């Protein structure tokens, strides 16, 4: 399950988490984001015991978006121990995203 988060709880949900956390930066008007959403949902079901999945709307959460210099969406950041270990910009096929997550287990 992919949880929607906001600027105010990003630190608790992502940076303070010891889990591998996958963050999907998106916007409702973004075509590639709409294509990527179901793929992230599928991966979250397949890897739910190994990683945490969240998404953040860049239009509604400018603080975190600016902090991580999100200039293009979709952007998927994979965090481990509060640090970025993978940065995937643009639409990617399911297997590429899954591999980027799995290599950090």
Backbone as JSON, one array per atom type, in Angstrom:
{
  "sequence": "XXXXXXXXXXXXXXXXXXXXXXXXXXXXXXXXXXXXXXXXXXXXXXXXXXXXXXXXXXXXXXXXXXXXXXXXXXXXXXXXXXXXXXXXXXXXXXXXXXXXXXXXX",
  "N": [[0.84, -1.19, 0.0], [0.56, 2.18, -0.85], [1.28, 5.04, 0.81], [0.03, 8.32, 1.2], [1.92, 11.15, 1.85], [2.97, 14.23, 3.51], [4.6, 17.5, 3.59], [4.85, 18.06, 6.35], [5.01, 15.57, 7.66], [7.06, 14.21, 6.49], [9.7, 13.93, 7.48], [9.37, 12.2, 9.73], [8.16, 9.96, 8.49], [9.97, 9.22, 6.47], [12.78, 10.1, 6.73], [13.43, 9.43, 9.39], [12.95, 6.78, 9.4], [13.98, 3.41, 9.63], [13.57, 1.61, 7.72], [13.79, 0.57, 4.25], [12.71, 3.05, 2.19], [10.54, 4.04, -0.28], [9.96, 6.79, -2.22], [7.61, 8.41, -4.08], [7.52, 11.1, -6.04], [5.11, 13.18, -7.34], [2.43, 14.58, -9.42], [-1.01, 15.43, -9.9], [-1.67, 16.29, -12.49], [0.23, 15.31, -14.17], [1.05, 13.32, -16.83], [2.97, 11.08, -17.23], [3.28, 10.5, -14.51], [0.78, 9.49, -13.83], [0.86, 7.14, -15.25], [2.91, 5.83, -13.95], [2.02, 5.5, -11.32], [0.23, 3.15, -10.9], [2.14, 1.15, -11.3], [3.97, 1.55, -9.22], [2.19, 0.95, -7.16], [1.78, -1.82, -7.64], [4.41, -2.82, -7.24], [4.69, -2.14, -4.58], [2.93, -3.91, -3.36], [4.17, -6.34, -3.94], [6.61, -6.1, -2.61], [6.02, -5.48, 0.01], [6.75, -6.45, 2.55], [9.38, -5.83, 2.71], [9.98, -3.18, 2.12], [8.97, 0.24, 2.5], [6.42, 2.25, 1.12], [5.72, 5.42, -0.13], [4.01, 8.4, -1.27], [4.26, 11.72, -2.57], [2.71, 14.71, -3.26], [3.9, 17.09, -5.38], [2.95, 19.66, -5.9], [1.4, 20.35, -3.7], [3.17, 20.17, -1.64], [5.62, 21.92, -1.32], [7.95, 22.33, 0.2], [9.46, 19.94, 0.8], [9.78, 19.09, -1.83], [11.34, 21.16, -2.91], [13.56, 20.98, -1.22], [14.72, 18.55, -2.0], [15.29, 19.14, -4.56], [13.47, 18.62, -6.71], [12.91, 18.69, -9.93], [11.88, 17.54, -12.18], [9.13, 15.45, -12.86], [7.63, 12.22, -13.05], [9.57, 11.55, -10.11], [11.39, 9.15, -8.42], [12.61, 8.46, -5.34], [14.77, 6.46, -3.46], [15.2, 5.69, -0.18], [17.42, 4.78, 2.42], [17.91, 4.2, 5.72], [17.44, 6.91, 6.09], [18.9, 8.2, 4.14], [19.46, 9.04, 0.69], [19.59, 6.47, -1.65], [19.01, 5.7, -4.19], [18.04, 7.34, -7.2], [15.62, 7.98, -9.34], [14.62, 9.45, -12.19], [11.9, 10.46, -14.13], [9.65, 8.44, -16.17], [9.89, 4.98, -15.63], [10.27, 1.53, -16.5], [8.56, -1.18, -14.81], [10.3, -3.3, -13.95], [12.82, -2.06, -13.84], [12.52, -0.2, -11.78], [11.9, -1.89, -9.65], [14.27, -3.4, -9.49], [16.08, -1.38, -8.74], [15.22, -0.85, -6.18], [15.45, -3.38, -4.92], [18.22, -3.87, -4.99], [19.15, -2.62, -2.79], [18.5, -3.97, -0.5]],
  "CA": [[0.0, 0.0, 0.0], [1.32, 3.42, -0.96], [0.7, 6.05, 1.71], [0.22, 9.72, 0.82], [2.5, 11.92, 2.94], [3.03, 15.68, 3.31], [5.8, 18.15, 4.11], [4.91, 18.02, 7.81], [5.35, 14.26, 8.23], [8.11, 13.6, 5.67], [10.84, 13.54, 8.32], [9.02, 11.01, 10.51], [7.84, 8.83, 7.61], [11.07, 8.84, 5.57], [14.13, 10.32, 7.23], [13.63, 8.74, 10.66], [12.63, 5.36, 9.23], [15.09, 2.49, 9.39], [13.18, 0.78, 6.58], [13.97, 1.11, 2.9], [11.5, 3.82, 1.91], [10.43, 4.47, -1.67], [9.15, 8.01, -2.27], [7.16, 8.77, -5.42], [7.15, 12.52, -6.18], [4.16, 13.19, -8.44], [1.39, 15.6, -9.45], [-2.18, 14.86, -10.57], [-1.74, 16.72, -13.89], [1.39, 14.74, -14.88], [0.74, 12.08, -17.54], [3.85, 9.97, -16.83], [3.01, 10.15, -13.1], [-0.42, 8.65, -13.84], [1.28, 5.82, -15.74], [3.79, 5.21, -12.97], [1.29, 5.2, -10.08], [-0.15, 1.73, -10.77], [3.36, 0.33, -11.23], [4.43, 1.67, -7.83], [1.23, 0.18, -6.35], [2.1, -3.24, -7.83], [5.68, -3.13, -6.57], [4.48, -2.04, -3.13], [2.31, -5.16, -2.93], [5.15, -7.41, -4.06], [7.73, -5.91, -1.68], [5.5, -4.83, 1.21], [7.42, -6.88, 3.77], [10.78, -5.44, 2.64], [10.14, -1.74, 1.92], [7.83, 1.11, 2.76], [6.15, 3.03, -0.08], [4.95, 6.64, 0.1], [4.01, 9.34, -2.38], [4.1, 13.11, -2.14], [2.27, 15.6, -4.34], [4.85, 18.21, -5.4], [2.23, 20.94, -5.9], [0.88, 20.61, -2.36], [4.25, 20.02, -0.66], [6.79, 22.54, -1.94], [9.15, 22.34, 1.06], [10.24, 18.73, 0.54], [10.12, 19.09, -3.25], [12.47, 22.08, -3.07], [14.7, 20.45, -0.47], [15.35, 17.49, -2.79], [15.47, 19.69, -5.92], [12.65, 17.88, -7.66], [12.66, 19.56, -11.08], [11.12, 16.75, -13.15], [8.34, 14.38, -12.26], [7.82, 11.61, -11.74], [10.87, 11.21, -9.57], [11.3, 8.17, -7.35], [13.82, 8.41, -4.52], [14.8, 5.33, -2.53], [15.96, 6.05, 1.03], [17.79, 3.71, 3.35], [18.46, 4.85, 6.89], [17.3, 8.36, 5.97], [19.78, 8.72, 3.08], [19.08, 8.63, -0.67], [20.46, 5.46, -2.24], [18.64, 5.61, -5.61], [17.33, 8.52, -7.7], [15.09, 7.62, -10.66], [13.86, 10.57, -12.73], [11.14, 10.11, -15.32], [8.98, 7.14, -16.18], [10.74, 3.8, -15.78], [9.49, 0.29, -16.46], [8.43, -1.82, -13.5], [11.47, -4.08, -13.57], [13.92, -1.14, -13.52], [12.25, 0.36, -10.45], [12.0, -2.98, -8.69], [15.69, -3.72, -9.34], [16.72, -0.29, -7.99], [14.84, -1.04, -4.78], [15.98, -4.66, -4.42], [19.68, -3.88, -4.8], [19.46, -1.96, -1.52], [18.07, -4.79, 0.63]],
  "C": [[0.89, 1.25, 0.0], [0.59, 4.49, -0.15], [1.02, 7.45, 1.2], [0.8, 10.45, 2.04], [2.6, 13.39, 2.55], [4.35, 16.23, 3.85], [5.96, 17.91, 5.61], [5.27, 16.66, 8.39], [6.44, 13.53, 7.43], [9.27, 13.1, 6.54], [10.54, 12.27, 9.11], [8.82, 9.78, 9.63], [9.04, 8.32, 6.82], [12.43, 8.93, 6.25], [14.42, 9.59, 8.54], [13.35, 7.24, 10.58], [13.9, 4.55, 8.99], [14.82, 1.59, 8.19], [13.68, 1.4, 5.28], [12.64, 1.79, 2.57], [11.56, 4.36, 0.49], [9.47, 5.66, -1.72], [8.88, 8.36, -3.73], [6.73, 10.24, -5.39], [6.31, 12.64, -7.45], [3.26, 14.43, -8.39], [0.21, 15.04, -10.24], [-2.3, 15.22, -12.06], [-0.67, 16.07, -14.76], [1.04, 13.39, -15.5], [1.63, 10.91, -17.17], [3.65, 9.55, -15.38], [1.8, 9.22, -13.01], [-0.1, 7.25, -14.34], [2.11, 5.09, -14.7], [3.06, 4.78, -11.7], [0.9, 3.75, -9.92], [1.05, 0.78, -10.68], [3.92, 0.36, -9.81], [3.51, 0.89, -6.91], [1.54, -1.32, -6.44], [3.37, -3.63, -7.07], [5.5, -3.09, -5.05], [3.82, -3.3, -2.58], [3.31, -6.31, -2.93], [6.25, -7.32, -3.0], [7.3, -5.35, -0.32], [6.19, -5.26, 2.51], [8.88, -6.39, 3.82], [11.01, -3.94, 2.52], [8.83, -1.03, 2.21], [7.66, 2.0, 1.53], [5.26, 4.23, 0.27], [4.97, 7.49, -1.17], [3.73, 10.73, -1.85], [3.79, 13.97, -3.36], [3.15, 16.85, -4.31], [4.16, 19.57, -5.36], [1.77, 21.32, -4.5], [1.96, 20.59, -1.29], [5.55, 20.59, -1.2], [8.06, 22.48, -1.1], [10.04, 21.14, 0.75], [10.67, 18.68, -0.92], [11.31, 20.0, -3.53], [13.73, 21.53, -2.4], [15.45, 19.38, -1.28], [15.49, 17.86, -4.27], [14.73, 18.87, -6.97], [12.26, 18.83, -8.78], [11.84, 18.86, -12.15], [10.35, 15.68, -12.4], [7.84, 13.47, -13.36], [9.3, 11.45, -11.39], [10.63, 10.23, -8.43], [12.65, 8.17, -6.64], [13.69, 7.22, -3.58], [15.73, 5.73, -1.39], [16.25, 4.79, 1.82], [18.47, 4.39, 4.53], [18.44, 6.38, 6.78], [18.16, 9.0, 4.89], [19.31, 8.21, 1.71], [20.1, 7.63, -1.2], [20.16, 5.24, -3.73], [17.82, 6.84, -5.97], [16.9, 8.21, -9.14], [14.19, 8.75, -11.15], [13.18, 10.15, -14.02], [10.5, 8.74, -15.21], [10.0, 6.04, -16.41], [9.85, 2.57, -15.79], [9.55, -0.35, -15.08], [9.71, -2.51, -13.07], [12.66, -3.19, -13.18], [13.75, -0.55, -12.12], [12.44, -0.71, -9.38], [13.47, -3.35, -8.44], [16.42, -2.66, -8.52], [16.41, -0.41, -6.5], [15.54, -2.27, -4.2], [17.49, -4.64, -4.21], [20.1, -3.18, -3.5], [18.97, -2.73, -0.29], [19.27, -5.24, 1.42]]
}
